[in-house]
Amino acid sequence: MIDVDTTWQQVSEALAGDDYDAAFGILDAAMREADPRTRARLALYQASLHALYGEAGVTDMQRSLAAARGLDASLAADPLYLALHAELQARTTGIVSVPADLLTEEAPPLARYHALGALALSGQASGALDVFLPVTDVPEHLRWRLRSWQADSHEANGQTQEAAHLYGEAAHHARGLNRAVMLQEQAALLLQLGQLDAVRQALNAARPEYTGRDPDEGLNLATWHYLNAQALLQQGNPEDALREIEEAARLERHHGDMSYGVALVRGQVFSHLGRPEEALRAFEESLALATEPDRPYAQHELGVALLDLDRPLEARERLEAAAGEADYPYQPEVLADIAECDYRLGRLAEAQLEAEQALAGGAVVPASLVLGSIAMDYYHLDEALDHYERVVRESAPDTRDWVTGHQMAADIMAQQGFRDPAAAYAHAQQALEHTPESDDWHGTLQEYVRKAEALLGQGSRTLN
């Protein structure tokens, strides 16, 4: 006589070792020997296995649930049947109403797990997080998946740090490629948070899981290189970032699945390397690959690349397309870039208004650069100096904007007659350290440093 609980325990042990063939074999053998009522219950567990395959398992999941109900009509009211049916609905329609009874502590843990998944899949993140389900209450093969659902839900609610922590927990319960994927999900969120040391730890832990034995590794490994490229770029290492993003692109081409994100990061790397023509081509490719939600990001990057090539009219068209997407989260930044376009087109009044709005919206650095340029054109030197000193304060050290802020601040102070030679010296010296000798600014900054030093020396002798 077949015992359902014993069979499920054997299946769970096989799944804990990632032996899916053995798990299905155990179930199939039990179903052949079981009476119809027992076979109906086993069909529910079979549906639970098919659910592990996500969208690819939908058809088999439907068949198993239909078989269970056909063998025992009373299962239509069973918590596990209802939870599995809810997850199936969420996968096929995106809309589901999960019975409240499935979300209480009295519901069986496996039913609660599938109900939680249904809520997460249907965009009911807060509801999913309200389900009480300790990780030790579900079989081992579901533990990393449970934490992944919960991480997804926190991420959907904008709780990035909590989501990153849960992806780390998911990785702890996973193995092989699944562990790598969870660590990479964690790394992607840590990148958003700017926690680069933690990103490096997660990626270093993920890389050994790629052994070349799993046929699904290719595109996931491309994602690893894509994330590593972003981390290296944020660390100020665009040369190594280029090597990584090119490897990501190579893997995607090999597997015939080019992505918008890899093309976008390639463009960003080329921009950092001062290769605007290549950046432009990469951003154009990114836009061609982008789905609707991603298009404004690609349009924005494309607009900035066109600005770098001093093509403000074309740039403005791309930037306006990005600004036209109400849900685009970087509206102040794109408005500042539109202001830069208008400034270069000689539309100073429009540029001033747009830059002031962008500054009020929080795009401090790009807006201040435009406002500084406009103030310089009107020869409002004190006002321009305020804008460029704000750029220095708010920019990340050693970035292009930070260097520009120092250069312009030193230049204005020179035009004002070195009223504050110590400040002029500090700005000129900082800019000089990051300005190559081939740059026209190099000689000018050297002269400013020399004049400021001379004035500081005179001041010292007077005091003595």
C-alpha positions as CSV (number, residue, x, y, z in Angstrom):
1,M,0.0,0.0,0.0
2,I,1.4,3.4,-1.0
3,D,1.7,6.0,1.8
4,V,1.5,9.5,0.5
5,D,3.5,11.2,3.3
6,T,6.3,8.6,3.0
7,T,6.4,9.0,-0.8
8,W,6.6,12.8,-0.5
9,Q,9.4,12.5,2.0
10,Q,11.3,10.4,-0.5
11,V,10.6,12.8,-3.3
12,S,11.8,15.7,-1.1
13,E,15.0,13.9,-0.3
14,A,15.7,13.4,-4.0
15,L,15.0,17.1,-4.7
16,A,17.3,18.2,-1.9
17,G,20.1,16.6,-3.9
18,D,18.8,18.3,-7.1
19,D,17.9,14.8,-8.5
20,Y,14.7,15.7,-10.4
21,D,14.7,12.5,-12.4
22,A,14.7,10.5,-9.3
23,A,12.0,12.6,-7.7
24,F,9.7,12.2,-10.7
25,G,10.6,8.5,-10.9
26,I,9.5,7.9,-7.3
27,L,6.2,9.7,-7.9
28,D,5.5,7.9,-11.1
29,A,6.2,4.5,-9.5
30,A,4.0,5.3,-6.5
31,M,1.1,6.5,-8.8
32,R,1.2,3.2,-10.8
33,E,0.7,1.2,-7.6
34,A,-1.7,3.5,-5.8
35,D,-5.5,3.3,-5.6
36,P,-7.4,6.2,-7.3
37,R,-7.8,8.3,-4.2
38,T,-4.1,8.0,-3.2
39,R,-3.1,8.7,-6.8
40,A,-5.2,11.9,-6.7
41,R,-3.2,13.2,-3.7
42,L,0.1,12.2,-5.4
43,A,-1.0,14.2,-8.5
44,L,-1.0,17.3,-6.3
45,Y,2.6,16.7,-5.3
46,Q,3.4,16.1,-8.9
47,A,1.9,19.5,-9.7
48,S,4.1,21.0,-7.0
49,L,7.2,19.6,-8.8
50,H,6.1,21.0,-12.1
51,A,5.6,24.4,-10.4
52,L,9.4,24.4,-9.8
53,Y,9.9,24.9,-13.5
54,G,8.1,28.2,-13.6
55,E,6.5,29.2,-16.9
56,A,8.0,26.0,-18.5
57,G,6.0,23.8,-16.1
58,V,2.6,25.5,-16.6
59,T,1.1,22.9,-19.0
60,D,2.2,19.9,-16.9
61,M,1.0,21.6,-13.8
62,Q,-2.5,22.0,-15.4
63,R,-2.5,18.4,-16.4
64,S,-1.6,17.2,-12.9
65,L,-4.2,19.4,-11.2
66,A,-6.9,18.2,-13.7
67,A,-5.9,14.6,-13.0
68,A,-6.1,15.1,-9.2
69,R,-9.5,16.6,-9.4
70,G,-10.7,14.0,-11.9
71,L,-9.6,11.2,-9.6
72,D,-11.1,12.8,-6.4
73,A,-13.5,15.7,-6.8
74,S,-13.3,16.5,-3.1
75,L,-9.7,17.8,-3.6
76,A,-11.2,20.9,-5.2
77,A,-11.5,22.2,-1.6
78,D,-8.1,20.9,-0.4
79,P,-5.7,23.7,0.7
80,L,-2.8,22.4,-1.4
81,Y,-5.0,22.1,-4.5
82,L,-6.3,25.7,-4.0
83,A,-2.8,27.1,-3.5
84,L,-1.4,25.3,-6.5
85,H,-4.4,26.5,-8.6
86,A,-3.8,30.1,-7.3
87,E,-0.2,29.9,-8.4
88,L,-1.2,28.5,-11.8
89,Q,-3.6,31.4,-12.2
90,A,-1.0,33.9,-11.3
91,R,1.4,32.4,-13.9
92,T,-1.2,32.3,-16.7
93,T,-3.2,35.5,-16.0
94,G,-1.2,37.6,-13.5
95,I,-4.5,38.1,-11.5
96,V,-5.5,35.9,-8.6
97,S,-7.5,36.1,-5.4
98,V,-5.9,33.8,-2.8
99,P,-8.4,32.4,-0.2
100,A,-7.6,33.8,3.2
101,D,-7.6,30.4,4.8
102,L,-4.5,29.5,2.9
103,L,-2.5,32.4,4.5
104,T,-3.0,31.5,8.1
105,E,-0.7,29.4,10.3
106,E,-3.3,26.6,10.3
107,A,-2.8,26.0,6.6
108,P,-0.3,23.3,5.7
109,P,3.2,24.8,5.0
110,L,3.4,23.5,1.4
111,A,0.0,25.1,0.7
112,R,1.2,28.4,2.3
113,Y,4.4,28.3,0.2
114,H,2.4,28.0,-3.1
115,A,-0.1,30.7,-1.9
116,L,2.8,33.0,-1.1
117,G,4.2,32.4,-4.6
118,A,0.8,33.2,-6.1
119,L,0.7,36.5,-4.3
120,A,4.3,37.4,-5.3
121,L,3.7,36.5,-8.9
122,S,0.5,38.6,-9.1
123,G,2.1,41.7,-7.8
124,Q,0.7,41.4,-4.2
125,A,4.1,41.9,-2.6
126,S,2.8,43.1,0.8
127,G,0.4,40.2,1.0
128,A,3.2,37.7,0.3
129,L,5.3,39.2,3.0
130,D,2.4,38.9,5.5
131,V,2.4,35.1,5.1
132,F,4.0,33.6,8.2
133,L,6.2,30.7,6.9
134,P,9.5,29.8,8.7
135,V,12.1,28.5,6.3
136,T,12.4,25.3,8.4
137,D,8.7,24.5,7.8
138,V,9.2,23.7,4.1
139,P,11.2,20.9,2.5
140,E,14.9,21.7,1.8
141,H,14.5,22.1,-1.9
142,L,12.0,25.0,-1.3
143,R,13.9,26.9,1.2
144,W,16.0,29.0,-1.2
145,R,12.9,29.5,-3.4
146,L,10.9,30.8,-0.4
147,R,13.6,33.3,0.5
148,S,13.7,34.3,-3.2
149,W,10.0,35.0,-3.3
150,Q,10.3,37.0,-0.1
151,A,13.3,38.9,-1.6
152,D,11.3,39.6,-4.8
153,S,8.5,41.0,-2.7
154,H,10.7,43.3,-0.6
155,E,12.3,44.5,-3.9
156,A,8.9,45.2,-5.3
157,N,8.1,47.3,-2.2
158,G,11.3,49.3,-2.7
159,Q,13.0,47.7,0.3
160,T,16.3,47.1,-1.4
161,Q,18.5,46.4,1.6
162,E,16.0,43.8,3.0
163,A,15.8,42.2,-0.4
164,A,19.5,42.0,-0.8
165,H,19.8,40.3,2.7
166,L,17.1,37.7,1.7
167,Y,18.9,36.9,-1.6
168,G,21.9,36.2,0.5
169,E,19.9,33.8,2.7
170,A,18.5,32.2,-0.4
171,A,22.0,31.6,-1.7
172,H,22.9,30.0,1.7
173,H,20.1,27.4,1.1
174,A,20.8,26.8,-2.6
175,R,23.6,25.0,-4.4
176,G,25.3,25.1,-7.8
177,L,23.8,27.3,-10.5
178,N,20.8,28.3,-8.2
179,R,23.3,29.5,-5.6
180,A,25.2,31.6,-8.2
181,V,21.9,33.1,-9.5
182,M,20.8,34.1,-6.0
183,L,24.2,35.7,-5.2
184,Q,24.0,37.6,-8.5
185,E,20.5,38.8,-7.6
186,Q,22.0,40.0,-4.3
187,A,24.9,41.7,-6.1
188,A,22.6,43.6,-8.5
189,L,20.8,45.1,-5.5
190,L,24.0,45.9,-3.7
191,L,25.2,47.7,-6.8
192,Q,22.1,49.9,-6.5
193,L,23.0,50.6,-2.9
194,G,26.6,51.4,-3.8
195,Q,28.0,48.7,-1.5
196,L,30.9,47.8,-3.7
197,D,32.8,45.6,-1.2
198,A,29.7,43.5,-0.6
199,V,29.1,43.3,-4.4
200,R,32.7,42.0,-4.8
201,Q,32.1,39.4,-2.0
202,A,28.9,38.1,-3.6
203,L,30.3,37.9,-7.1
204,N,33.5,36.2,-5.8
205,A,31.3,33.6,-4.1
206,A,29.1,33.0,-7.2
207,R,32.0,32.5,-9.7
208,P,33.1,29.0,-8.5
209,E,29.6,27.7,-8.9
210,Y,30.1,27.8,-12.7
211,T,31.7,24.5,-13.5
212,G,30.8,24.1,-17.2
213,R,28.6,21.1,-16.5
214,D,25.2,22.7,-16.4
215,P,23.8,23.5,-19.9
216,D,22.0,26.5,-18.4
217,E,25.1,28.2,-17.3
218,G,25.9,30.3,-20.4
219,L,23.5,33.3,-20.0
220,N,23.8,33.3,-16.2
221,L,27.6,33.5,-16.6
222,A,27.0,36.5,-19.0
223,T,25.0,38.1,-16.2
224,W,28.0,37.5,-13.8
225,H,30.3,39.4,-16.2
226,Y,27.7,42.1,-16.7
227,L,27.5,42.7,-13.0
228,N,31.2,42.6,-12.6
229,A,31.6,45.2,-15.4
230,Q,29.2,47.5,-13.5
231,A,31.1,47.0,-10.2
232,L,34.5,47.8,-11.9
233,L,33.0,50.9,-13.6
234,Q,31.8,52.2,-10.2
235,Q,35.2,51.5,-8.8
236,G,36.7,53.8,-11.5
237,N,38.3,50.9,-13.5
238,P,36.7,51.3,-17.0
239,E,39.5,49.3,-18.8
240,D,38.8,46.1,-16.8
241,A,35.1,46.9,-17.0
242,L,35.4,46.9,-20.8
243,R,36.9,43.4,-20.8
244,E,34.1,42.1,-18.6
245,I,31.3,43.6,-20.6
246,E,32.7,42.4,-23.9
247,E,32.8,38.9,-22.4
248,A,29.2,39.2,-21.4
249,A,28.3,40.3,-24.9
250,R,30.2,37.4,-26.4
251,L,28.4,34.9,-24.2
252,E,25.0,36.5,-25.1
253,R,25.8,36.4,-28.9
254,H,26.9,32.7,-28.5
255,H,23.6,31.8,-26.9
256,G,21.6,34.0,-29.3
257,D,20.0,36.1,-26.6
258,M,21.3,39.7,-26.7
259,S,20.1,41.9,-23.9
260,Y,19.4,45.6,-23.6
261,G,21.3,45.8,-20.3
262,V,24.6,44.5,-21.6
263,A,24.5,46.9,-24.6
264,L,23.7,49.8,-22.2
265,V,26.6,49.1,-20.0
266,R,28.9,48.7,-23.0
267,G,27.9,52.2,-23.9
268,Q,28.6,53.5,-20.4
269,V,32.0,51.9,-20.4
270,F,32.9,53.5,-23.8
271,S,31.7,56.9,-22.5
272,H,34.0,56.6,-19.5
273,L,36.9,55.7,-21.8
274,G,36.3,58.8,-23.9
275,R,35.2,56.8,-27.0
276,P,31.9,58.6,-27.8
277,E,31.4,57.1,-31.3
278,E,31.5,53.6,-29.9
279,A,29.3,54.6,-27.0
280,L,26.7,56.0,-29.4
281,R,26.6,52.7,-31.4
282,A,26.2,50.7,-28.2
283,F,23.4,52.9,-26.9
284,E,21.6,52.7,-30.3
285,E,21.9,48.9,-30.0
286,S,20.5,49.1,-26.5
287,L,17.5,51.1,-27.6
288,A,16.8,48.6,-30.4
289,L,16.8,45.8,-27.8
290,A,14.9,47.6,-25.1
291,T,11.4,46.7,-24.1
292,E,8.9,49.5,-23.3
293,P,9.9,50.0,-19.6
294,D,13.6,50.1,-20.5
295,R,13.3,52.5,-23.5
296,P,13.6,55.8,-21.5
297,Y,16.9,54.6,-19.9
298,A,18.3,53.9,-23.4
299,Q,17.0,57.2,-24.8
300,H,18.6,59.1,-22.0
301,E,22.0,57.5,-22.4
302,L,21.7,58.0,-26.2
303,G,21.0,61.7,-25.6
304,V,24.0,62.1,-23.4
305,A,26.2,60.3,-25.9
306,L,25.0,62.7,-28.6
307,L,25.8,65.6,-26.3
308,D,29.3,64.3,-25.9
309,L,29.6,64.4,-29.7
310,D,28.3,68.0,-29.7
311,R,25.1,67.1,-31.5
312,P,22.6,69.0,-29.2
313,L,19.7,69.1,-31.6
314,E,19.6,65.3,-32.0
315,A,20.4,64.8,-28.3
316,R,17.4,67.0,-27.3
317,E,15.1,64.8,-29.3
318,R,16.2,61.6,-27.5
319,L,16.1,63.3,-24.1
320,E,12.6,64.6,-24.7
321,A,11.5,61.1,-25.5
322,A,12.9,60.0,-22.1
323,A,11.3,62.9,-20.3
324,G,8.0,62.1,-21.9
325,E,7.8,58.8,-19.8
326,A,6.1,59.9,-16.6
327,D,7.4,56.8,-14.7
328,Y,11.0,57.4,-15.6
329,P,12.7,57.9,-12.2
330,Y,15.5,60.2,-13.5
331,Q,13.3,63.1,-14.6
332,P,15.4,65.9,-12.9
333,E,18.6,64.5,-14.5
334,V,17.1,64.3,-18.0
335,L,15.8,67.9,-17.6
336,A,19.3,69.0,-16.7
337,D,20.6,67.4,-19.9
338,I,17.9,69.1,-21.9
339,A,19.0,72.3,-20.3
340,E,22.6,71.6,-21.5
341,C,21.2,71.1,-25.1
342,D,19.4,74.4,-25.0
343,Y,22.5,76.1,-23.6
344,R,24.5,74.8,-26.5
345,L,21.8,75.9,-28.9
346,G,22.0,79.4,-27.6
347,R,18.6,79.3,-25.8
348,L,19.9,80.7,-22.5
349,A,16.5,81.7,-21.0
350,E,15.1,78.2,-21.6
351,A,18.3,76.5,-20.4
352,Q,18.3,78.6,-17.2
353,L,14.7,77.8,-16.3
354,E,15.2,74.0,-17.0
355,A,18.4,73.9,-15.0
356,E,16.8,75.6,-12.1
357,Q,13.9,73.1,-12.1
358,A,16.4,70.3,-12.4
359,L,18.3,71.6,-9.4
360,A,15.2,71.9,-7.4
361,G,14.4,68.3,-8.3
362,G,17.7,67.0,-7.0
363,A,19.9,66.8,-10.1
364,V,22.4,69.0,-8.4
365,V,25.6,68.4,-10.4
366,P,24.4,68.5,-14.0
367,A,22.1,71.4,-13.3
368,S,24.8,73.4,-11.5
369,L,27.2,72.9,-14.4
370,V,24.6,74.4,-16.8
371,L,23.9,77.3,-14.4
372,G,27.6,77.9,-14.0
373,S,28.0,78.1,-17.8
374,I,25.1,80.5,-18.1
375,A,26.4,82.7,-15.3
376,M,29.9,82.8,-17.0
377,D,28.3,83.9,-20.2
378,Y,26.7,86.9,-18.4
379,Y,30.0,87.5,-16.6
380,H,28.3,86.9,-13.2
381,L,31.5,85.5,-11.7
382,D,30.4,85.3,-8.1
383,E,27.3,83.4,-9.0
384,A,29.2,81.1,-11.4
385,L,31.7,80.4,-8.6
386,D,28.9,79.3,-6.3
387,H,27.6,76.9,-8.9
388,Y,31.0,75.3,-9.6
389,E,31.9,75.0,-5.9
390,R,28.6,73.2,-5.5
391,V,29.7,70.8,-8.3
392,V,32.9,70.1,-6.4
393,R,31.1,69.5,-3.1
394,E,28.4,67.2,-4.6
395,S,30.4,65.2,-7.2
396,A,32.3,62.0,-6.5
397,P,36.0,62.7,-6.2
398,D,38.1,62.2,-9.3
399,T,35.1,62.1,-11.7
400,R,34.9,64.2,-14.8
401,D,32.3,66.6,-13.2
402,W,34.5,67.0,-10.1
403,V,37.5,67.9,-12.2
404,T,35.5,70.3,-14.3
405,G,34.2,72.0,-11.1
406,H,37.8,72.5,-9.9
407,Q,39.0,73.8,-13.3
408,M,36.2,76.3,-13.6
409,A,36.5,77.5,-9.9
410,A,40.2,78.1,-10.4
411,D,39.6,79.9,-13.7
412,I,37.0,82.2,-12.1
413,M,39.2,83.0,-9.1
414,A,42.0,83.9,-11.5
415,Q,39.6,86.3,-13.4
416,Q,38.7,87.8,-10.0
417,G,42.4,88.6,-9.4
418,F,43.2,85.8,-6.9
419,R,41.3,87.4,-4.0
420,D,41.6,84.1,-2.1
421,P,44.9,82.7,-3.3
422,A,44.8,79.6,-1.0
423,A,41.4,78.6,-2.4
424,A,42.5,79.3,-6.0
425,Y,45.7,77.2,-5.4
426,A,43.6,74.3,-3.9
427,H,41.2,74.3,-6.9
428,A,43.9,74.6,-9.5
429,Q,46.1,71.9,-7.9
430,Q,43.3,69.4,-7.5
431,A,42.3,69.9,-11.1
432,L,45.9,69.7,-12.3
433,E,46.5,66.3,-10.7
434,H,43.7,64.9,-12.9
435,T,44.3,66.8,-16.1
436,P,46.5,65.1,-18.7
437,E,49.4,67.1,-20.2
438,S,47.8,66.9,-23.6
439,D,44.7,68.8,-22.4
440,D,44.7,72.5,-23.1
441,W,43.8,73.1,-19.4
442,H,47.1,71.7,-18.2
443,G,49.2,74.7,-19.0
444,T,46.6,77.1,-17.8
445,L,46.2,75.3,-14.5
446,Q,50.0,75.2,-14.0
447,E,50.1,79.0,-14.4
448,Y,47.3,79.4,-11.9
449,V,49.1,77.3,-9.4
450,R,52.3,79.3,-9.9
451,K,50.5,82.7,-9.4
452,A,48.6,81.5,-6.4
453,E,51.9,80.1,-4.8
454,A,53.6,83.4,-5.5
455,L,50.8,85.4,-3.8
456,L,50.7,83.0,-0.8
457,G,54.5,83.4,-0.5
458,Q,54.2,87.2,-0.4
459,G,51.5,86.9,2.2
460,S,53.8,84.8,4.4
461,R,56.7,87.3,4.1
462,T,54.3,90.1,5.1
463,L,53.2,88.3,8.1
464,N,56.7,87.5,9.2
